Amino acid sequence: MSIDSDQVGVVTFDSFSTLVDPRSAGRVLTGYVDDPAAVAAEWHSLAVQFATVAAHVGANPTYYDLHRDALAYLLEARGISVSEAALEDMTDVYHDLSPFDDVRPGLASLSSAGYRIAVLSNGNPAMLESLVETTNTDEFVEATISAATVGTFKPDPGLYESAADSLGVPIERVVHVGAGWGDIVGCTNAGMRGVWLNRAGAPWPRFDGEPDAVADSMPEVVALLTDD
């Protein structure tokens, strides 16, 4: 699996689990559950499932709303009752998730190598604005492209096609980097090249096709695209 860097015009990145760690949302679950980080991971995973279903049935909630509703479900399933105001306050942690340590140096290296960089995410615009701020990457990120502006969620091909159009490049010249395997299946089926950022060292699911490349960290992503 390899990528010809000469054929790449733009590198897009997913947001949650790729640039910032959803497990860090566990800090708002302390005192409610025994393993806050694990439940925070489940929280984000359930919201992703909600988004996938929404894309198929034509529903158009915000990604923030899906995270709030996923949290409400997980708490209720555990017999934990909180007010709607408390749910909103807890979900606001998605504006301040902890970035992975390798993110800013990785984007800096790609920018120095001449790549255009964008964020392509299910997150609504306010969430993505916060993400760029918390990762301190505004000098490297040319654009944030939100599913909310397209009216669907990953892995709908329309989202990736719209992103390439908005960036003004042929879709085959876009490399998308994401931690979610479904995101990579979506982008490659739409015509992008896909790099699976497999931070957890998990096996690739036995599903449709494979990523163009696999990396376990941002330095490895940089190496893939700069021949380092």
Backbone as CSV, one residue per row, in Angstrom:
resi,resn,N_x,N_y,N_z,CA_x,CA_y,CA_z,C_x,C_y,C_z
1,MET,0.846,-1.191,0.000,0.000,0.000,0.000,0.886,1.248,0.000
2,SER,0.653,2.130,-0.951,1.471,3.334,-1.039,0.688,4.440,-1.715
3,ILE,1.221,5.656,-1.586,0.609,6.826,-2.200,1.695,7.599,-2.932
4,ASP,1.419,7.958,-4.173,2.345,8.773,-4.953,2.131,10.226,-4.559
5,SER,3.072,10.773,-3.801,2.903,12.138,-3.289,2.832,13.168,-4.406
6,ASP,3.385,12.853,-5.582,3.324,13.793,-6.700,1.901,13.978,-7.219
7,GLN,1.012,13.035,-6.886,-0.367,13.098,-7.351,-1.315,13.698,-6.312
8,VAL,-0.767,14.229,-5.217,-1.590,14.754,-4.124,-1.606,16.273,-4.165
9,GLY,-2.810,16.858,-4.153,-2.941,18.301,-4.112,-3.312,18.814,-2.739
10,VAL,-4.183,18.082,-2.047,-4.691,18.504,-0.738,-4.723,17.284,0.184
11,VAL,-4.416,17.516,1.444,-4.581,16.488,2.464,-5.683,16.942,3.410
12,THR,-6.745,16.147,3.518,-7.824,16.456,4.453,-7.732,15.509,5.640
13,PHE,-8.164,16.000,6.778,-8.125,15.221,8.009,-9.500,15.164,8.642
14,ASP,-9.838,13.983,9.125,-10.984,13.864,10.006,-10.643,14.586,11.309
15,SER,-11.618,14.747,12.161,-11.417,15.526,13.385,-11.321,14.648,14.621
16,PHE,-12.474,14.145,15.071,-12.559,13.421,16.329,-12.000,12.004,16.175
17,SER,-11.084,11.639,17.035,-10.297,10.395,17.018,-9.077,10.495,16.117
18,THR,-9.030,11.494,15.255,-7.883,11.691,14.367,-6.994,12.819,14.867
19,LEU,-7.582,13.965,15.125,-6.831,15.118,15.621,-6.991,15.330,17.129
20,VAL,-8.185,15.038,17.636,-8.448,15.163,19.073,-9.004,13.848,19.601
21,ASP,-8.809,13.628,20.896,-9.117,12.340,21.518,-10.470,12.366,22.228
22,PRO,-11.475,11.656,21.695,-12.784,11.632,22.361,-12.738,11.068,23.775
23,ARG,-11.754,10.250,24.084,-11.649,9.707,25.438,-11.417,10.813,26.467
24,SER,-10.876,11.943,26.009,-10.644,13.043,26.944,-11.948,13.669,27.422
25,ALA,-13.071,13.363,26.733,-14.385,13.824,27.201,-14.777,13.148,28.499
26,GLY,-14.038,12.111,28.876,-14.345,11.405,30.115,-14.276,12.279,31.354
27,ARG,-13.619,13.411,31.249,-13.511,14.261,32.445,-14.865,14.781,32.909
28,VAL,-15.846,14.875,32.000,-17.165,15.339,32.433,-18.016,14.185,32.950
29,LEU,-17.509,12.963,32.824,-18.239,11.789,33.309,-17.743,11.313,34.671
30,THR,-16.692,11.938,35.159,-16.162,11.575,36.471,-17.241,11.796,37.536
31,GLY,-17.421,10.792,38.356,-18.463,10.856,39.372,-19.783,10.255,38.942
32,TYR,-19.923,10.029,37.629,-21.141,9.408,37.101,-20.928,7.931,36.783
33,VAL,-19.742,7.595,36.253,-19.467,6.222,35.826,-18.115,5.784,36.376
34,ASP,-17.888,4.476,36.394,-16.655,3.948,36.983,-15.436,4.114,36.074
35,ASP,-15.636,4.071,34.755,-14.523,4.177,33.816,-14.824,5.284,32.807
36,PRO,-14.593,6.541,33.212,-14.997,7.667,32.364,-14.413,7.632,30.951
37,ALA,-13.140,7.275,30.797,-12.532,7.289,29.465,-13.171,6.248,28.553
38,ALA,-13.447,5.066,29.099,-14.066,4.008,28.285,-15.476,4.399,27.877
39,VAL,-16.229,4.985,28.788,-17.588,5.413,28.460,-17.546,6.573,27.470
40,ALA,-16.543,7.439,27.590,-16.404,8.531,26.625,-16.151,7.989,25.221
41,ALA,-15.354,6.925,25.119,-15.123,6.297,23.813,-16.419,5.713,23.266
42,GLU,-17.210,5.081,24.133,-18.503,4.536,23.727,-19.450,5.653,23.306
43,TRP,-19.392,6.761,24.006,-20.211,7.935,23.700,-19.977,8.391,22.258
44,HIS,-18.704,8.573,21.905,-18.405,9.036,20.549,-18.788,7.988,19.510
45,SER,-18.515,6.712,19.809,-18.851,5.645,18.870,-20.349,5.593,18.593
46,LEU,-21.155,5.788,19.622,-22.607,5.768,19.438,-23.064,6.963,18.606
47,ALA,-22.468,8.123,18.835,-22.822,9.305,18.040,-22.486,9.087,16.563
48,VAL,-21.368,8.410,16.293,-21.002,8.087,14.910,-22.054,7.162,14.291
49,GLN,-22.521,6.187,15.066,-23.583,5.304,14.574,-24.847,6.102,14.277
50,PHE,-25.196,7.013,15.166,-26.367,7.859,14.934,-26.216,8.632,13.625
51,ALA,-25.015,9.176,13.379,-24.780,9.966,12.169,-24.907,9.118,10.920
52,THR,-24.407,7.877,10.978,-24.498,6.979,9.824,-25.956,6.692,9.476
53,VAL,-26.761,6.445,10.505,-28.185,6.213,10.274,-28.853,7.473,9.724
54,ALA,-28.496,8.622,10.291,-29.079,9.888,9.826,-28.804,10.107,8.343
55,ALA,-27.588,9.751,7.900,-27.243,9.929,6.489,-28.110,9.074,5.584
56,HIS,-28.539,7.921,6.074,-29.326,7.005,5.249,-30.816,7.336,5.234
57,VAL,-31.293,7.987,6.266,-32.733,8.259,6.333,-33.071,9.715,6.034
58,GLY,-32.040,10.498,5.710,-32.286,11.886,5.341,-32.511,12.814,6.510
59,ALA,-32.206,12.367,7.720,-32.309,13.251,8.887,-31.104,14.190,8.902
60,ASN,-31.264,15.365,9.473,-30.182,16.348,9.422,-30.001,17.061,10.764
61,PRO,-29.796,16.308,11.846,-29.455,16.958,13.109,-28.003,17.433,13.057
62,THR,-27.601,18.245,14.013,-26.191,18.605,14.064,-25.410,17.494,14.754
63,TYR,-24.118,17.456,14.497,-23.271,16.449,15.141,-23.229,16.673,16.652
64,TYR,-23.317,17.935,17.048,-23.400,18.246,18.475,-24.659,17.610,19.066
65,ASP,-25.784,17.767,18.397,-27.037,17.192,18.888,-26.942,15.675,19.008
66,LEU,-26.283,15.049,18.033,-26.137,13.589,18.077,-25.288,13.156,19.269
67,HIS,-24.279,13.940,19.596,-23.472,13.617,20.774,-24.264,13.831,22.066
68,ARG,-25.054,14.872,22.097,-25.891,15.088,23.280,-26.875,13.936,23.456
69,ASP,-27.494,13.512,22.362,-28.483,12.437,22.443,-27.827,11.092,22.764
70,ALA,-26.628,10.866,22.234,-25.904,9.640,22.559,-25.555,9.603,24.045
71,LEU,-25.142,10.733,24.587,-24.832,10.791,26.013,-26.082,10.545,26.844
72,ALA,-27.195,11.136,26.449,-28.454,10.928,27.175,-28.805,9.441,27.213
73,TYR,-28.634,8.761,26.085,-28.938,7.331,26.031,-28.026,6.543,26.964
74,LEU,-26.725,6.801,26.899,-25.777,6.023,27.699,-25.996,6.228,29.191
75,LEU,-26.326,7.443,29.585,-26.598,7.692,30.998,-27.896,7.019,31.422
76,GLU,-28.924,7.157,30.600,-30.203,6.540,30.935,-30.078,5.020,31.028
77,ALA,-29.291,4.433,30.123,-29.095,2.977,30.133,-28.423,2.513,31.413
78,ARG,-27.710,3.422,32.058,-27.044,3.096,33.323,-27.841,3.555,34.532
79,GLY,-29.058,4.016,34.277,-29.906,4.459,35.380,-29.514,5.786,35.968
80,ILE,-28.820,6.610,35.167,-28.339,7.911,35.641,-29.222,9.007,35.046
81,SER,-29.771,9.831,35.888,-30.660,10.905,35.440,-29.974,12.259,35.608
82,VAL,-29.942,13.026,34.534,-29.417,14.389,34.596,-30.395,15.305,33.858
83,SER,-30.336,16.581,34.159,-31.224,17.546,33.515,-30.764,17.818,32.085
84,GLU,-31.660,18.393,31.285,-31.298,18.773,29.925,-30.172,19.805,29.939
85,ALA,-30.212,20.714,30.906,-29.155,21.721,31.010,-27.817,21.058,31.309
86,ALA,-27.835,20.046,32.170,-26.597,19.330,32.488,-26.073,18.582,31.272
87,LEU,-26.981,17.992,30.485,-26.567,17.315,29.257,-25.858,18.274,28.304
88,GLU,-26.424,19.458,28.160,-25.804,20.460,27.291,-24.427,20.845,27.817
89,ASP,-24.328,21.061,29.114,-23.043,21.446,29.697,-22.002,20.353,29.496
90,MET,-22.420,19.101,29.661,-21.488,17.995,29.496,-21.063,17.842,28.043
91,THR,-21.992,18.010,27.121,-21.676,17.867,25.703,-20.762,18.988,25.218
92,ASP,-20.771,20.110,25.898,-19.887,21.215,25.522,-18.414,20.840,25.586
93,VAL,-18.091,19.715,26.243,-16.695,19.262,26.281,-16.175,19.010,24.869
94,TYR,-17.091,18.794,23.910,-16.665,18.563,22.534,-16.106,19.816,21.863
95,HIS,-16.178,20.934,22.556,-15.496,22.139,22.085,-14.097,22.257,22.677
96,ASP,-13.706,21.292,23.511,-12.419,21.412,24.202,-11.799,20.041,24.460
97,LEU,-11.807,19.188,23.462,-11.179,17.875,23.596,-9.659,18.007,23.478
98,SER,-8.957,17.092,24.104,-7.492,17.143,24.095,-6.942,16.687,22.744
99,PRO,-6.055,17.473,22.149,-5.438,17.035,20.886,-4.392,15.958,21.141
100,PHE,-4.194,15.091,20.167,-3.078,14.161,20.230,-1.775,14.953,20.094
101,ASP,-0.749,14.502,20.800,0.499,15.259,20.870,1.170,15.437,19.514
102,ASP,0.932,14.516,18.594,1.649,14.565,17.316,0.943,15.393,16.245
103,VAL,-0.194,15.979,16.588,-1.017,16.640,15.559,-0.378,17.925,15.039
104,ARG,-0.064,18.854,15.940,0.475,20.128,15.461,1.809,19.945,14.733
105,PRO,2.753,19.164,15.286,3.996,18.955,14.534,3.768,18.291,13.175
106,GLY,2.804,17.360,13.114,2.527,16.687,11.852,1.978,17.626,10.798
107,LEU,1.020,18.456,11.188,0.456,19.402,10.223,1.489,20.445,9.820
108,ALA,2.337,20.825,10.767,3.398,21.789,10.451,4.344,21.211,9.398
109,SER,4.681,19.931,9.541,5.583,19.295,8.582,4.957,19.200,7.200
110,LEU,3.670,18.838,7.148,2.995,18.741,5.851,2.858,20.110,5.197
111,SER,2.570,21.115,6.003,2.474,22.470,5.464,3.820,22.925,4.915
112,SER,4.895,22.636,5.638,6.238,23.008,5.179,6.606,22.289,3.889
113,ALA,6.050,21.083,3.714,6.318,20.316,2.495,5.497,20.810,1.310
114,GLY,4.623,21.796,1.551,3.872,22.399,0.459,2.453,21.910,0.282
115,TYR,1.972,21.089,1.199,0.614,20.574,1.076,-0.414,21.575,1.577
116,ARG,-1.522,21.651,0.862,-2.704,22.332,1.383,-3.389,21.381,2.363
117,ILE,-3.899,21.921,3.460,-4.477,21.093,4.520,-5.872,21.600,4.851
118,ALA,-6.798,20.657,5.009,-8.160,21.004,5.410,-8.675,19.951,6.379
119,VAL,-9.687,20.330,7.149,-10.380,19.394,8.026,-11.718,19.062,7.371
120,LEU,-12.005,17.784,7.251,-13.255,17.301,6.652,-13.942,16.424,7.683
121,SER,-15.055,16.914,8.223,-15.587,16.291,9.434,-17.104,16.305,9.463
122,ASN,-17.659,15.352,10.221,-19.081,15.389,10.551,-19.417,16.557,11.475
123,GLY,-18.433,17.055,12.179,-18.671,18.116,13.154,-19.307,19.348,12.539
124,ASN,-20.229,19.967,13.275,-20.806,21.206,12.764,-19.789,22.344,12.883
125,PRO,-20.004,23.456,12.178,-18.970,24.492,12.081,-18.426,24.982,13.418
126,ALA,-19.277,25.154,14.412,-18.784,25.644,15.705,-17.837,24.639,16.342
127,MET,-18.123,23.349,16.203,-17.241,22.318,16.744,-15.887,22.343,16.043
128,LEU,-15.893,22.558,14.730,-14.643,22.560,13.977,-13.832,23.817,14.257
129,GLU,-14.508,24.926,14.461,-13.803,26.145,14.840,-13.080,25.944,16.173
130,SER,-13.766,25.307,17.115,-13.146,25.022,18.406,-11.978,24.057,18.249
131,LEU,-12.132,23.063,17.377,-11.083,22.067,17.180,-9.800,22.720,16.668
132,VAL,-9.915,23.601,15.693,-8.731,24.277,15.167,-8.066,25.104,16.267
133,GLU,-8.882,25.695,17.117,-8.333,26.493,18.214,-7.616,25.616,19.241
134,THR,-8.243,24.517,19.638,-7.644,23.677,20.680,-6.393,22.948,20.183
135,THR,-6.331,22.654,18.877,-5.142,22.004,18.332,-4.065,23.013,17.941
136,ASN,-4.411,24.296,17.990,-3.464,25.372,17.668,-2.886,25.179,16.263
137,THR,-3.784,24.938,15.317,-3.349,24.639,13.949,-3.917,25.606,12.918
138,ASP,-4.414,26.746,13.360,-5.058,27.663,12.426,-4.108,28.148,11.339
139,GLU,-2.808,28.194,11.613,-1.867,28.665,10.598,-1.630,27.632,9.495
140,PHE,-2.039,26.383,9.740,-1.825,25.321,8.766,-3.107,24.897,8.056
141,VAL,-4.247,25.061,8.700,-5.509,24.576,8.165,-6.145,25.640,7.269
142,GLU,-6.238,25.326,6.006,-6.792,26.263,5.022,-8.300,26.396,5.154
143,ALA,-8.976,25.281,5.462,-10.439,25.281,5.499,-10.928,24.175,6.414
144,THR,-12.095,24.402,6.996,-12.811,23.339,7.700,-14.101,23.096,6.928
145,ILE,-14.317,21.853,6.573,-15.472,21.485,5.751,-16.383,20.610,6.596
146,SER,-17.565,21.117,6.880,-18.499,20.462,7.788,-19.601,19.737,7.032
147,ALA,-19.956,18.567,7.551,-21.092,17.839,6.995,-22.361,18.677,7.025
148,ALA,-22.433,19.591,7.983,-23.635,20.414,8.121,-23.883,21.276,6.884
149,THR,-22.825,21.630,6.162,-22.990,22.471,4.972,-23.425,21.665,3.756
150,VAL,-23.322,20.337,3.856,-23.703,19.462,2.751,-25.064,18.820,2.996
151,GLY,-25.409,18.659,4.266,-26.707,18.081,4.609,-26.701,16.580,4.714
152,THR,-25.537,15.996,4.946,-25.440,14.552,5.142,-24.252,14.268,6.038
153,PHE,-24.019,12.999,6.346,-22.900,12.605,7.191,-22.075,11.539,6.481
154,LYS,-20.857,11.357,6.953,-20.026,10.254,6.483,-20.738,8.935,6.786
155,PRO,-20.577,7.947,5.905,-19.692,7.901,4.727,-20.390,8.216,3.409
156,ASP,-21.391,9.065,3.403,-22.078,9.435,2.167,-21.066,10.024,1.173
157,PRO,-20.970,9.480,-0.040,-20.006,9.990,-1.021,-20.167,11.473,-1.302
158,GLY,-21.396,11.985,-1.184,-21.637,13.389,-1.483,-20.817,14.335,-0.638
159,LEU,-20.521,13.927,0.589,-19.734,14.787,1.476,-18.308,14.932,0.958
160,TYR,-17.714,13.832,0.534,-16.336,13.873,0.028,-16.271,14.588,-1.324
161,GLU,-17.268,14.349,-2.161,-17.312,15.023,-3.459,-17.460,16.533,-3.277
162,SER,-18.325,16.941,-2.347,-18.516,18.362,-2.085,-17.234,18.993,-1.547
163,ALA,-16.506,18.248,-0.726,-15.256,18.767,-0.171,-14.241,19.032,-1.279
164,ALA,-14.091,18.083,-2.198,-13.147,18.281,-3.300,-13.557,19.486,-4.146
165,ASP,-14.861,19.611,-4.406,-15.345,20.757,-5.183,-15.030,22.065,-4.483
166,SER,-15.271,22.124,-3.181,-15.051,23.376,-2.451,-13.574,23.734,-2.380
167,LEU,-12.712,22.724,-2.429,-11.267,22.965,-2.405,-10.702,23.224,-3.792
168,GLY,-11.524,22.990,-4.816,-11.115,23.282,-6.181,-10.084,22.327,-6.744
169,VAL,-10.146,21.063,-6.328,-9.196,20.071,-6.832,-9.956,18.830,-7.283
170,PRO,-9.430,18.096,-8.264,-10.041,16.815,-8.625,-10.024,15.886,-7.418
171,ILE,-11.088,15.134,-7.237,-11.203,14.314,-6.039,-10.080,13.283,-5.924
172,GLU,-9.551,12.834,-7.053,-8.478,11.835,-7.007,-7.147,12.426,-6.539
173,ARG,-7.087,13.767,-6.436,-5.868,14.414,-5.928,-5.979,14.784,-4.449
174,VAL,-7.016,14.272,-3.815,-7.193,14.501,-2.375,-6.837,13.221,-1.620
175,VAL,-5.998,13.359,-0.607,-5.736,12.280,0.339,-6.462,12.613,1.631
176,HIS,-7.290,11.690,2.077,-8.012,11.893,3.335,-7.423,10.985,4.400
177,VAL,-7.166,11.562,5.567,-6.589,10.841,6.699,-7.638,10.764,7.800
178,GLY,-7.936,9.553,8.235,-8.954,9.404,9.273,-8.695,8.188,10.135
179,ALA,-9.139,8.265,11.380,-8.995,7.150,12.312,-10.144,6.159,12.207
180,GLY,-11.261,6.570,11.635,-12.425,5.696,11.518,-12.390,4.904,10.225
181,TRP,-12.506,3.578,10.332,-12.433,2.769,9.111,-13.577,3.077,8.154
182,GLY,-14.760,3.389,8.690,-15.893,3.724,7.833,-15.654,4.995,7.045
183,ASP,-14.948,5.943,7.637,-14.584,7.181,6.964,-13.675,6.882,5.777
184,ILE,-12.744,5.971,5.974,-11.816,5.629,4.895,-12.535,4.875,3.778
185,VAL,-13.438,3.974,4.129,-14.238,3.298,3.100,-15.040,4.332,2.311
186,GLY,-15.623,5.305,3.014,-16.414,6.332,2.347,-15.595,7.170,1.393
187,CYS,-14.428,7.625,1.837,-13.638,8.526,0.992,-13.074,7.808,-0.222
188,THR,-12.633,6.554,-0.050,-12.065,5.840,-1.193,-13.138,5.474,-2.213
189,ASN,-14.331,5.152,-1.740,-15.426,4.869,-2.672,-15.861,6.109,-3.434
190,ALA,-15.639,7.287,-2.835,-15.974,8.531,-3.521,-14.898,8.947,-4.512
191,GLY,-13.698,8.351,-4.405,-12.631,8.670,-5.350,-11.393,9.278,-4.747
192,MET,-11.395,9.546,-3.437,-10.201,10.053,-2.758,-9.247,8.903,-2.469
193,ARG,-8.007,9.248,-2.137,-7.079,8.289,-1.570,-7.277,8.321,-0.057
194,GLY,-7.191,7.176,0.582,-7.465,7.103,2.010,-6.302,6.563,2.817
195,VAL,-5.923,7.304,3.865,-4.909,6.843,4.810,-5.599,6.579,6.140
196,TRP,-5.555,5.348,6.571,-6.151,4.971,7.854,-5.142,5.243,8.960
197,LEU,-5.454,6.209,9.812,-4.598,6.527,10.958,-4.997,5.601,12.099
198,ASN,-4.349,4.478,12.153,-4.718,3.395,13.059,-3.925,3.510,14.358
199,ARG,-4.298,4.485,15.167,-3.570,4.736,16.421,-3.671,3.558,17.381
200,ALA,-4.733,2.783,17.311,-4.970,1.709,18.275,-4.324,0.387,17.869
201,GLY,-3.767,0.310,16.666,-3.172,-0.934,16.210,-4.185,-2.030,15.959
202,ALA,-5.396,-1.654,15.570,-6.467,-2.627,15.338,-6.357,-3.231,13.944
203,PRO,-6.913,-4.421,13.731,-6.939,-4.987,12.377,-7.973,-4.260,11.514
204,TRP,-7.714,-4.205,10.232,-8.696,-3.635,9.305,-9.895,-4.576,9.224
205,PRO,-11.119,-4.046,9.339,-12.299,-4.917,9.258,-12.395,-5.609,7.899
206,ARG,-12.938,-6.780,7.895,-13.143,-7.516,6.640,-14.367,-6.926,5.950
207,PHE,-14.121,-5.876,5.202,-15.201,-5.107,4.609,-14.816,-4.804,3.175
208,ASP,-15.370,-3.742,2.629,-15.197,-3.385,1.221,-13.834,-2.741,0.991
209,GLY,-12.919,-3.471,0.364,-11.637,-2.900,0.003,-10.712,-2.658,1.181
210,GLU,-9.645,-1.928,0.919,-8.648,-1.604,1.921,-8.231,-0.152,1.758
211,PRO,-7.612,0.436,2.787,-7.077,1.790,2.636,-5.906,1.795,1.663
212,ASP,-5.600,2.962,1.115,-4.428,3.079,0.257,-3.146,2.947,1.056
213,ALA,-3.212,3.344,2.333,-2.057,3.230,3.214,-2.543,3.244,4.653
214,VAL,-1.708,2.719,5.538,-2.009,2.690,6.964,-0.853,3.336,7.714
215,ALA,-1.177,4.177,8.679,-0.162,4.808,9.527,-0.580,4.665,10.979
216,ASP,0.394,4.571,11.876,0.047,4.449,13.285,0.210,5.750,14.052
217,SER,0.650,6.803,13.351,0.893,8.091,14.001,0.999,9.175,12.935
218,MET,0.954,10.413,13.367,1.123,11.506,12.409,2.514,11.518,11.782
219,PRO,3.587,11.232,12.535,4.890,11.170,11.866,4.908,10.168,10.710
220,GLU,4.183,9.065,10.865,4.147,8.092,9.778,3.326,8.616,8.604
221,VAL,2.254,9.369,8.884,1.504,10.023,7.801,2.429,10.957,7.024
222,VAL,3.190,11.750,7.761,4.130,12.683,7.113,5.128,11.915,6.251
223,ALA,5.650,10.814,6.785,6.621,10.027,6.033,6.013,9.459,4.747
224,LEU,4.754,9.034,4.810,4.075,8.504,3.627,3.987,9.545,2.514
225,LEU,3.800,10.803,2.922,3.520,11.857,1.944,4.740,12.705,1.593
226,THR,5.844,12.470,2.253,7.041,13.258,1.964,8.249,12.399,1.613
227,ASP,8.015,11.082,1.552,9.089,10.137,1.214,10.221,10.173,2.218
228,ASP,9.893,10.590,3.481,10.926,10.596,4.523,11.220,9.170,4.997
